[in-house]
Amino acid sequence: MNKTKEDIEWQVNMWDGNMNIFEIYDELRDGHTGEEQEALLNHAYDTWHYNDLIAELASHFGVTLHNYEPKLRKLAL
């Protein structure tokens, strides 16, 4: 079942302050399709001001974050 935008927003809001990163990982792994993982992680990343832990989860699940910019840029020598 595809989640609506409201479902995604509700789920991410429930994570905020209620679950640690390991619990979020378990929920994503066990309870969501790849499409849902992508939608949830992108919404969480945008909502939580580009949180590094969400970026790590996205990387682990093979999800591309739409607004991702690496924190460390290449050094010019």
PyMOL Python script that loads the backbone (N, CA, C, O; Angstrom):
from pymol import cmd

cmd.read_pdbstr("""\
ATOM      1  N   MET A   1       0.839  -1.179   0.000  1.00  0.00           N
ATOM      2  CA  MET A   1       0.000   0.000   0.000  1.00  0.00           C
ATOM      3  C   MET A   1       0.882   1.240   0.000  1.00  0.00           C
ATOM      4  O   MET A   1       1.728   1.396   0.881  1.00  0.00           O
ATOM      5  N   ASN A   2       0.699   2.111  -0.960  1.00  0.00           N
ATOM      6  CA  ASN A   2       1.469   3.346  -1.015  1.00  0.00           C
ATOM      7  C   ASN A   2       0.963   4.329   0.020  1.00  0.00           C
ATOM      8  O   ASN A   2      -0.241   4.478   0.228  1.00  0.00           O
ATOM      9  N   LYS A   3       1.894   4.987   0.654  1.00  0.00           N
ATOM     10  CA  LYS A   3       1.538   5.968   1.679  1.00  0.00           C
ATOM     11  C   LYS A   3       1.290   7.322   1.026  1.00  0.00           C
ATOM     12  O   LYS A   3       1.949   7.691   0.054  1.00  0.00           O
ATOM     13  N   THR A   4       0.334   8.047   1.574  1.00  0.00           N
ATOM     14  CA  THR A   4       0.058   9.405   1.102  1.00  0.00           C
ATOM     15  C   THR A   4       1.077  10.365   1.717  1.00  0.00           C
ATOM     16  O   THR A   4       1.817  10.006   2.633  1.00  0.00           O
ATOM     17  N   LYS A   5       1.098  11.581   1.199  1.00  0.00           N
ATOM     18  CA  LYS A   5       1.984  12.608   1.756  1.00  0.00           C
ATOM     19  C   LYS A   5       1.680  12.812   3.240  1.00  0.00           C
ATOM     20  O   LYS A   5       2.592  12.979   4.049  1.00  0.00           O
ATOM     21  N   GLU A   6       0.407  12.798   3.587  1.00  0.00           N
ATOM     22  CA  GLU A   6       0.002  12.973   4.988  1.00  0.00           C
ATOM     23  C   GLU A   6       0.492  11.813   5.847  1.00  0.00           C
ATOM     24  O   GLU A   6       0.908  12.022   6.987  1.00  0.00           O
ATOM     25  N   ASP A   7       0.446  10.592   5.315  1.00  0.00           N
ATOM     26  CA  ASP A   7       0.958   9.426   6.046  1.00  0.00           C
ATOM     27  C   ASP A   7       2.455   9.576   6.322  1.00  0.00           C
ATOM     28  O   ASP A   7       2.929   9.300   7.424  1.00  0.00           O
ATOM     29  N   ILE A   8       3.184  10.017   5.302  1.00  0.00           N
ATOM     30  CA  ILE A   8       4.636  10.206   5.435  1.00  0.00           C
ATOM     31  C   ILE A   8       4.921  11.260   6.495  1.00  0.00           C
ATOM     32  O   ILE A   8       5.751  11.045   7.379  1.00  0.00           O
ATOM     33  N   GLU A   9       4.243  12.389   6.412  1.00  0.00           N
ATOM     34  CA  GLU A   9       4.442  13.463   7.389  1.00  0.00           C
ATOM     35  C   GLU A   9       4.119  12.987   8.800  1.00  0.00           C
ATOM     36  O   GLU A   9       4.866  13.268   9.737  1.00  0.00           O
ATOM     37  N   TRP A  10       3.010  12.266   8.956  1.00  0.00           N
ATOM     38  CA  TRP A  10       2.620  11.759  10.267  1.00  0.00           C
ATOM     39  C   TRP A  10       3.676  10.819  10.825  1.00  0.00           C
ATOM     40  O   TRP A  10       4.044  10.917  11.996  1.00  0.00           O
ATOM     41  N   GLN A  11       4.168   9.899   9.981  1.00  0.00           N
ATOM     42  CA  GLN A  11       5.155   8.920  10.447  1.00  0.00           C
ATOM     43  C   GLN A  11       6.440   9.603  10.887  1.00  0.00           C
ATOM     44  O   GLN A  11       6.981   9.268  11.941  1.00  0.00           O
ATOM     45  N   VAL A  12       6.936  10.544  10.111  1.00  0.00           N
ATOM     46  CA  VAL A  12       8.168  11.250  10.472  1.00  0.00           C
ATOM     47  C   VAL A  12       7.961  12.058  11.751  1.00  0.00           C
ATOM     48  O   VAL A  12       8.857  12.122  12.593  1.00  0.00           O
ATOM     49  N   ASN A  13       6.795  12.673  11.904  1.00  0.00           N
ATOM     50  CA  ASN A  13       6.504  13.400  13.142  1.00  0.00           C
ATOM     51  C   ASN A  13       6.484  12.457  14.342  1.00  0.00           C
ATOM     52  O   ASN A  13       6.909  12.843  15.431  1.00  0.00           O
ATOM     53  N   MET A  14       6.001  11.234  14.164  1.00  0.00           N
ATOM     54  CA  MET A  14       5.995  10.258  15.250  1.00  0.00           C
ATOM     55  C   MET A  14       7.420   9.830  15.625  1.00  0.00           C
ATOM     56  O   MET A  14       7.703   9.572  16.795  1.00  0.00           O
ATOM     57  N   TRP A  15       8.303   9.757  14.643  1.00  0.00           N
ATOM     58  CA  TRP A  15       9.696   9.422  14.944  1.00  0.00           C
ATOM     59  C   TRP A  15      10.348  10.493  15.799  1.00  0.00           C
ATOM     60  O   TRP A  15      11.098  10.185  16.724  1.00  0.00           O
ATOM     61  N   ASP A  16      10.065  11.741  15.493  1.00  0.00           N
ATOM     62  CA  ASP A  16      10.737  12.876  16.126  1.00  0.00           C
ATOM     63  C   ASP A  16      10.452  12.903  17.620  1.00  0.00           C
ATOM     64  O   ASP A  16       9.324  13.150  18.046  1.00  0.00           O
ATOM     65  N   GLY A  17      11.480  12.647  18.401  1.00  0.00           N
ATOM     66  CA  GLY A  17      11.353  12.682  19.850  1.00  0.00           C
ATOM     67  C   GLY A  17      10.821  11.403  20.470  1.00  0.00           C
ATOM     68  O   GLY A  17      10.843  11.260  21.692  1.00  0.00           O
ATOM     69  N   ASN A  18      10.344  10.470  19.657  1.00  0.00           N
ATOM     70  CA  ASN A  18       9.785   9.231  20.188  1.00  0.00           C
ATOM     71  C   ASN A  18      10.661   8.008  19.928  1.00  0.00           C
ATOM     72  O   ASN A  18      10.550   7.001  20.627  1.00  0.00           O
ATOM     73  N   MET A  19      11.532   8.097  18.924  1.00  0.00           N
ATOM     74  CA  MET A  19      12.333   6.937  18.546  1.00  0.00           C
ATOM     75  C   MET A  19      13.776   7.362  18.350  1.00  0.00           C
ATOM     76  O   MET A  19      14.057   8.467  17.888  1.00  0.00           O
ATOM     77  N   ASN A  20      14.698   6.458  18.713  1.00  0.00           N
ATOM     78  CA  ASN A  20      16.098   6.744  18.414  1.00  0.00           C
ATOM     79  C   ASN A  20      16.424   6.208  17.019  1.00  0.00           C
ATOM     80  O   ASN A  20      15.600   5.541  16.393  1.00  0.00           O
ATOM     81  N   ILE A  21      17.612   6.501  16.548  1.00  0.00           N
ATOM     82  CA  ILE A  21      17.983   6.166  15.167  1.00  0.00           C
ATOM     83  C   ILE A  21      17.944   4.656  14.916  1.00  0.00           C
ATOM     84  O   ILE A  21      17.660   4.223  13.799  1.00  0.00           O
ATOM     85  N   PHE A  22      18.227   3.853  15.950  1.00  0.00           N
ATOM     86  CA  PHE A  22      18.215   2.401  15.789  1.00  0.00           C
ATOM     87  C   PHE A  22      16.786   1.871  15.636  1.00  0.00           C
ATOM     88  O   PHE A  22      16.539   0.939  14.871  1.00  0.00           O
ATOM     89  N   GLU A  23      15.858   2.472  16.368  1.00  0.00           N
ATOM     90  CA  GLU A  23      14.451   2.089  16.237  1.00  0.00           C
ATOM     91  C   GLU A  23      13.900   2.505  14.871  1.00  0.00           C
ATOM     92  O   GLU A  23      13.103   1.783  14.272  1.00  0.00           O
ATOM     93  N   ILE A  24      14.324   3.662  14.388  1.00  0.00           N
ATOM     94  CA  ILE A  24      13.903   4.107  13.048  1.00  0.00           C
ATOM     95  C   ILE A  24      14.444   3.141  12.003  1.00  0.00           C
ATOM     96  O   ILE A  24      13.731   2.762  11.074  1.00  0.00           O
ATOM     97  N   TYR A  25      15.708   2.743  12.152  1.00  0.00           N
ATOM     98  CA  TYR A  25      16.305   1.768  11.229  1.00  0.00           C
ATOM     99  C   TYR A  25      15.478   0.478  11.208  1.00  0.00           C
ATOM    100  O   TYR A  25      15.132  -0.026  10.140  1.00  0.00           O
ATOM    101  N   ASP A  26      15.164  -0.052  12.396  1.00  0.00           N
ATOM    102  CA  ASP A  26      14.391  -1.300  12.465  1.00  0.00           C
ATOM    103  C   ASP A  26      13.038  -1.154  11.790  1.00  0.00           C
ATOM    104  O   ASP A  26      12.604  -2.044  11.058  1.00  0.00           O
ATOM    105  N   GLU A  27      12.371  -0.035  12.035  1.00  0.00           N
ATOM    106  CA  GLU A  27      11.066   0.177  11.406  1.00  0.00           C
ATOM    107  C   GLU A  27      11.183   0.250   9.888  1.00  0.00           C
ATOM    108  O   GLU A  27      10.383  -0.351   9.170  1.00  0.00           O
ATOM    109  N   LEU A  28      12.177   0.983   9.401  1.00  0.00           N
ATOM    110  CA  LEU A  28      12.369   1.084   7.950  1.00  0.00           C
ATOM    111  C   LEU A  28      12.668  -0.280   7.343  1.00  0.00           C
ATOM    112  O   LEU A  28      12.123  -0.633   6.298  1.00  0.00           O
ATOM    113  N   ARG A  29      13.530  -1.040   7.997  1.00  0.00           N
ATOM    114  CA  ARG A  29      13.936  -2.352   7.484  1.00  0.00           C
ATOM    115  C   ARG A  29      12.774  -3.329   7.462  1.00  0.00           C
ATOM    116  O   ARG A  29      12.580  -4.053   6.486  1.00  0.00           O
ATOM    117  N   ASP A  30      12.004  -3.349   8.535  1.00  0.00           N
ATOM    118  CA  ASP A  30      10.991  -4.395   8.702  1.00  0.00           C
ATOM    119  C   ASP A  30       9.594  -4.013   8.231  1.00  0.00           C
ATOM    120  O   ASP A  30       8.774  -4.894   7.972  1.00  0.00           O
ATOM    121  N   GLY A  31       9.300  -2.698   8.112  1.00  0.00           N
ATOM    122  CA  GLY A  31       7.923  -2.326   7.889  1.00  0.00           C
ATOM    123  C   GLY A  31       7.620  -1.479   6.681  1.00  0.00           C
ATOM    124  O   GLY A  31       6.488  -1.023   6.518  1.00  0.00           O
ATOM    125  N   HIS A  32       8.617  -1.252   5.813  1.00  0.00           N
ATOM    126  CA  HIS A  32       8.355  -0.348   4.696  1.00  0.00           C
ATOM    127  C   HIS A  32       9.007  -0.838   3.408  1.00  0.00           C
ATOM    128  O   HIS A  32      10.081  -1.440   3.419  1.00  0.00           O
ATOM    129  N   THR A  33       8.330  -0.563   2.309  1.00  0.00           N
ATOM    130  CA  THR A  33       8.873  -0.888   0.989  1.00  0.00           C
ATOM    131  C   THR A  33       9.998   0.094   0.652  1.00  0.00           C
ATOM    132  O   THR A  33      10.196   1.083   1.358  1.00  0.00           O
ATOM    133  N   GLY A  34      10.720  -0.178  -0.413  1.00  0.00           N
ATOM    134  CA  GLY A  34      11.769   0.725  -0.872  1.00  0.00           C
ATOM    135  C   GLY A  34      11.241   2.113  -1.190  1.00  0.00           C
ATOM    136  O   GLY A  34      11.878   3.112  -0.858  1.00  0.00           O
ATOM    137  N   GLU A  35      10.088   2.181  -1.827  1.00  0.00           N
ATOM    138  CA  GLU A  35       9.473   3.485  -2.151  1.00  0.00           C
ATOM    139  C   GLU A  35       9.116   4.248  -0.887  1.00  0.00           C
ATOM    140  O   GLU A  35       9.330   5.457  -0.800  1.00  0.00           O
ATOM    141  N   GLU A  36       8.573   3.540   0.091  1.00  0.00           N
ATOM    142  CA  GLU A  36       8.221   4.183   1.358  1.00  0.00           C
ATOM    143  C   GLU A  36       9.461   4.641   2.105  1.00  0.00           C
ATOM    144  O   GLU A  36       9.474   5.727   2.685  1.00  0.00           O
ATOM    145  N   GLN A  37      10.508   3.815   2.093  1.00  0.00           N
ATOM    146  CA  GLN A  37      11.767   4.202   2.726  1.00  0.00           C
ATOM    147  C   GLN A  37      12.286   5.506   2.112  1.00  0.00           C
ATOM    148  O   GLN A  37      12.704   6.417   2.826  1.00  0.00           O
ATOM    149  N   GLU A  38      12.254   5.580   0.788  1.00  0.00           N
ATOM    150  CA  GLU A  38      12.735   6.782   0.105  1.00  0.00           C
ATOM    151  C   GLU A  38      11.913   8.008   0.503  1.00  0.00           C
ATOM    152  O   GLU A  38      12.477   9.056   0.817  1.00  0.00           O
ATOM    153  N   ALA A  39      10.602   7.885   0.492  1.00  0.00           N
ATOM    154  CA  ALA A  39       9.741   9.017   0.844  1.00  0.00           C
ATOM    155  C   ALA A  39       9.948   9.433   2.300  1.00  0.00           C
ATOM    156  O   ALA A  39      10.057  10.623   2.596  1.00  0.00           O
ATOM    157  N   LEU A  40      10.002   8.460   3.203  1.00  0.00           N
ATOM    158  CA  LEU A  40      10.173   8.759   4.621  1.00  0.00           C
ATOM    159  C   LEU A  40      11.528   9.404   4.905  1.00  0.00           C
ATOM    160  O   LEU A  40      11.608  10.398   5.626  1.00  0.00           O
ATOM    161  N   LEU A  41      12.581   8.841   4.343  1.00  0.00           N
ATOM    162  CA  LEU A  41      13.917   9.384   4.601  1.00  0.00           C
ATOM    163  C   LEU A  41      14.099  10.764   3.991  1.00  0.00           C
ATOM    164  O   LEU A  41      14.729  11.626   4.604  1.00  0.00           O
ATOM    165  N   ASN A  42      13.563  10.992   2.804  1.00  0.00           N
ATOM    166  CA  ASN A  42      13.655  12.327   2.214  1.00  0.00           C
ATOM    167  C   ASN A  42      12.892  13.356   3.041  1.00  0.00           C
ATOM    168  O   ASN A  42      13.369  14.469   3.258  1.00  0.00           O
ATOM    169  N   HIS A  43      11.706  12.974   3.498  1.00  0.00           N
ATOM    170  CA  HIS A  43      10.921  13.906   4.314  1.00  0.00           C
ATOM    171  C   HIS A  43      11.624  14.176   5.649  1.00  0.00           C
ATOM    172  O   HIS A  43      11.688  15.324   6.090  1.00  0.00           O
ATOM    173  N   ALA A  44      12.144  13.141   6.286  1.00  0.00           N
ATOM    174  CA  ALA A  44      12.856  13.313   7.555  1.00  0.00           C
ATOM    175  C   ALA A  44      14.100  14.178   7.364  1.00  0.00           C
ATOM    176  O   ALA A  44      14.389  15.048   8.186  1.00  0.00           O
ATOM    177  N   TYR A  45      14.827  13.939   6.290  1.00  0.00           N
ATOM    178  CA  TYR A  45      16.053  14.703   6.026  1.00  0.00           C
ATOM    179  C   TYR A  45      15.736  16.185   5.842  1.00  0.00           C
ATOM    180  O   TYR A  45      16.432  17.041   6.389  1.00  0.00           O
ATOM    181  N   ASP A  46      14.712  16.484   5.091  1.00  0.00           N
ATOM    182  CA  ASP A  46      14.318  17.882   4.877  1.00  0.00           C
ATOM    183  C   ASP A  46      13.748  18.508   6.153  1.00  0.00           C
ATOM    184  O   ASP A  46      14.077  19.645   6.492  1.00  0.00           O
ATOM    185  N   THR A  47      12.896  17.764   6.853  1.00  0.00           N
ATOM    186  CA  THR A  47      12.241  18.279   8.051  1.00  0.00           C
ATOM    187  C   THR A  47      13.231  18.504   9.190  1.00  0.00           C
ATOM    188  O   THR A  47      13.114  19.474   9.939  1.00  0.00           O
ATOM    189  N   TRP A  48      14.199  17.611   9.318  1.00  0.00           N
ATOM    190  CA  TRP A  48      15.152  17.689  10.430  1.00  0.00           C
ATOM    191  C   TRP A  48      16.429  18.419  10.028  1.00  0.00           C
ATOM    192  O   TRP A  48      17.496  18.155  10.581  1.00  0.00           O
ATOM    193  N   HIS A  49      16.326  19.316   9.087  1.00  0.00           N
ATOM    194  CA  HIS A  49      17.422  20.214   8.702  1.00  0.00           C
ATOM    195  C   HIS A  49      18.697  19.459   8.321  1.00  0.00           C
ATOM    196  O   HIS A  49      19.781  19.741   8.833  1.00  0.00           O
ATOM    197  N   TYR A  50      18.544  18.507   7.423  1.00  0.00           N
ATOM    198  CA  TYR A  50      19.664  17.803   6.808  1.00  0.00           C
ATOM    199  C   TYR A  50      20.500  17.030   7.837  1.00  0.00           C
ATOM    200  O   TYR A  50      21.727  17.130   7.863  1.00  0.00           O
ATOM    201  N   ASN A  51      19.819  16.275   8.664  1.00  0.00           N
ATOM    202  CA  ASN A  51      20.417  15.486   9.731  1.00  0.00           C
ATOM    203  C   ASN A  51      21.372  14.430   9.168  1.00  0.00           C
ATOM    204  O   ASN A  51      21.015  13.681   8.258  1.00  0.00           O
ATOM    205  N   ASP A  52      22.597  14.379   9.723  1.00  0.00           N
ATOM    206  CA  ASP A  52      23.619  13.448   9.250  1.00  0.00           C
ATOM    207  C   ASP A  52      23.233  11.983   9.464  1.00  0.00           C
ATOM    208  O   ASP A  52      23.557  11.132   8.636  1.00  0.00           O
ATOM    209  N   LEU A  53      22.547  11.683  10.563  1.00  0.00           N
ATOM    210  CA  LEU A  53      22.156  10.291  10.813  1.00  0.00           C
ATOM    211  C   LEU A  53      21.120   9.811   9.802  1.00  0.00           C
ATOM    212  O   LEU A  53      21.140   8.651   9.390  1.00  0.00           O
ATOM    213  N   ILE A  54      20.231  10.689   9.411  1.00  0.00           N
ATOM    214  CA  ILE A  54      19.251  10.328   8.375  1.00  0.00           C
ATOM    215  C   ILE A  54      19.978  10.094   7.049  1.00  0.00           C
ATOM    216  O   ILE A  54      19.632   9.178   6.303  1.00  0.00           O
ATOM    217  N   ALA A  55      20.978  10.915   6.758  1.00  0.00           N
ATOM    218  CA  ALA A  55      21.774  10.720   5.535  1.00  0.00           C
ATOM    219  C   ALA A  55      22.480   9.369   5.566  1.00  0.00           C
ATOM    220  O   ALA A  55      22.572   8.701   4.536  1.00  0.00           O
ATOM    221  N   GLU A  56      22.981   8.954   6.734  1.00  0.00           N
ATOM    222  CA  GLU A  56      23.629   7.650   6.858  1.00  0.00           C
ATOM    223  C   GLU A  56      22.624   6.514   6.645  1.00  0.00           C
ATOM    224  O   GLU A  56      22.928   5.530   5.971  1.00  0.00           O
ATOM    225  N   LEU A  57      21.435   6.654   7.219  1.00  0.00           N
ATOM    226  CA  LEU A  57      20.398   5.633   6.999  1.00  0.00           C
ATOM    227  C   LEU A  57      20.046   5.535   5.519  1.00  0.00           C
ATOM    228  O   LEU A  57      19.921   4.440   4.972  1.00  0.00           O
ATOM    229  N   ALA A  58      19.890   6.676   4.885  1.00  0.00           N
ATOM    230  CA  ALA A  58      19.563   6.686   3.456  1.00  0.00           C
ATOM    231  C   ALA A  58      20.639   5.954   2.662  1.00  0.00           C
ATOM    232  O   ALA A  58      20.336   5.153   1.778  1.00  0.00           O
ATOM    233  N   SER A  59      21.880   6.234   2.982  1.00  0.00           N
ATOM    234  CA  SER A  59      22.989   5.570   2.298  1.00  0.00           C
ATOM    235  C   SER A  59      22.911   4.055   2.505  1.00  0.00           C
ATOM    236  O   SER A  59      23.095   3.288   1.560  1.00  0.00           O
ATOM    237  N   HIS A  60      22.644   3.635   3.713  1.00  0.00           N
ATOM    238  CA  HIS A  60      22.553   2.206   4.023  1.00  0.00           C
ATOM    239  C   HIS A  60      21.439   1.523   3.226  1.00  0.00           C
ATOM    240  O   HIS A  60      21.612   0.406   2.739  1.00  0.00           O
ATOM    241  N   PHE A  61      20.304   2.198   3.096  1.00  0.00           N
ATOM    242  CA  PHE A  61      19.166   1.617   2.379  1.00  0.00           C
ATOM    243  C   PHE A  61      19.217   1.872   0.868  1.00  0.00           C
ATOM    244  O   PHE A  61      18.312   1.458   0.143  1.00  0.00           O
ATOM    245  N   GLY A  62      20.252   2.541   0.394  1.00  0.00           N
ATOM    246  CA  GLY A  62      20.376   2.809  -1.037  1.00  0.00           C
ATOM    247  C   GLY A  62      19.422   3.872  -1.526  1.00  0.00           C
ATOM    248  O   GLY A  62      19.043   3.880  -2.697  1.00  0.00           O
ATOM    249  N   VAL A  63      19.027   4.774  -0.636  1.00  0.00           N
ATOM    250  CA  VAL A  63      18.081   5.837  -0.964  1.00  0.00           C
ATOM    251  C   VAL A  63      18.845   7.105  -1.331  1.00  0.00           C
ATOM    252  O   VAL A  63      19.772   7.505  -0.626  1.00  0.00           O
ATOM    253  N   THR A  64      18.459   7.724  -2.423  1.00  0.00           N
ATOM    254  CA  THR A  64      19.038   8.996  -2.820  1.00  0.00           C
ATOM    255  C   THR A  64      18.219  10.119  -2.193  1.00  0.00           C
ATOM    256  O   THR A  64      17.008  10.211  -2.394  1.00  0.00           O
ATOM    257  N   LEU A  65      18.903  10.972  -1.430  1.00  0.00           N
ATOM    258  CA  LEU A  65      18.241  12.131  -0.838  1.00  0.00           C
ATOM    259  C   LEU A  65      18.246  13.261  -1.852  1.00  0.00           C
ATOM    260  O   LEU A  65      19.296  13.614  -2.390  1.00  0.00           O
ATOM    261  N   HIS A  66      17.090  13.822  -2.111  1.00  0.00           N
ATOM    262  CA  HIS A  66      16.941  14.820  -3.161  1.00  0.00           C
ATOM    263  C   HIS A  66      17.710  16.104  -2.873  1.00  0.00           C
ATOM    264  O   HIS A  66      18.187  16.754  -3.803  1.00  0.00           O
ATOM    265  N   ASN A  67      17.838  16.484  -1.599  1.00  0.00           N
ATOM    266  CA  ASN A  67      18.502  17.736  -1.235  1.00  0.00           C
ATOM    267  C   ASN A  67      19.846  17.508  -0.557  1.00  0.00           C
ATOM    268  O   ASN A  67      20.330  18.382   0.162  1.00  0.00           O
ATOM    269  N   TYR A  68      20.452  16.351  -0.775  1.00  0.00           N
ATOM    270  CA  TYR A  68      21.700  16.015  -0.092  1.00  0.00           C
ATOM    271  C   TYR A  68      22.879  16.782  -0.670  1.00  0.00           C
ATOM    272  O   TYR A  68      23.073  16.844  -1.884  1.00  0.00           O
ATOM    273  N   GLU A  69      23.654  17.359   0.226  1.00  0.00           N
ATOM    274  CA  GLU A  69      24.934  17.959  -0.124  1.00  0.00           C
ATOM    275  C   GLU A  69      25.931  17.501   0.915  1.00  0.00           C
ATOM    276  O   GLU A  69      25.708  17.687   2.112  1.00  0.00           O
ATOM    277  N   PRO A  70      27.029  16.903   0.480  1.00  0.00           N
ATOM    278  CA  PRO A  70      28.035  16.460   1.460  1.00  0.00           C
ATOM    279  C   PRO A  70      28.519  17.642   2.290  1.00  0.00           C
ATOM    280  O   PRO A  70      28.659  18.758   1.788  1.00  0.00           O
ATOM    281  N   LYS A  71      28.773  17.377   3.575  1.00  0.00           N
ATOM    282  CA  LYS A  71      29.243  18.437   4.474  1.00  0.00           C
ATOM    283  C   LYS A  71      30.672  18.833   4.152  1.00  0.00           C
ATOM    284  O   LYS A  71      31.041  20.001   4.277  1.00  0.00           O
ATOM    285  N   LEU A  72      31.470  17.875   3.743  1.00  0.00           N
ATOM    286  CA  LEU A  72      32.873  18.145   3.455  1.00  0.00           C
ATOM    287  C   LEU A  72      33.065  18.230   1.950  1.00  0.00           C
ATOM    288  O   LEU A  72      32.791  17.276   1.221  1.00  0.00           O
ATOM    289  N   ARG A  73      33.523  19.342   1.511  1.00  0.00           N
ATOM    290  CA  ARG A  73      33.795  19.523   0.091  1.00  0.00           C
ATOM    291  C   ARG A  73      35.255  19.169  -0.173  1.00  0.00           C
ATOM    292  O   ARG A  73      36.074  19.150   0.746  1.00  0.00           O
ATOM    293  N   LYS A  74      35.569  18.892  -1.420  1.00  0.00           N
ATOM    294  CA  LYS A  74      36.945  18.586  -1.782  1.00  0.00           C
ATOM    295  C   LYS A  74      37.831  19.773  -1.478  1.00  0.00           C
ATOM    296  O   LYS A  74      37.466  20.928  -1.695  1.00  0.00           O
ATOM    297  N   LEU A  75      38.990  19.456  -0.976  1.00  0.00           N
ATOM    298  CA  LEU A  75      39.957  20.515  -0.669  1.00  0.00           C
ATOM    299  C   LEU A  75      40.770  20.836  -1.918  1.00  0.00           C
ATOM    300  O   LEU A  75      41.255  19.933  -2.600  1.00  0.00           O
ATOM    301  N   ALA A  76      40.911  22.088  -2.203  1.00  0.00           N
ATOM    302  CA  ALA A  76      41.739  22.504  -3.333  1.00  0.00           C
ATOM    303  C   ALA A  76      43.170  22.683  -2.828  1.00  0.00           C
ATOM    304  O   ALA A  76      43.418  23.451  -1.899  1.00  0.00           O
ATOM    305  N   LEU A  77      44.086  21.979  -3.436  1.00  0.00           N
ATOM    306  CA  LEU A  77      45.492  22.095  -3.017  1.00  0.00           C
ATOM    307  C   LEU A  77      46.258  22.953  -3.982  1.00  0.00           C
ATOM    308  O   LEU A  77      47.456  23.169  -3.800  1.00  0.00           O
TER     309      LEU A  77
END
""", "prot")
cmd.dss("prot")
cmd.show_as("cartoon", "prot")
cmd.util.cbc("prot")
cmd.orient("prot")
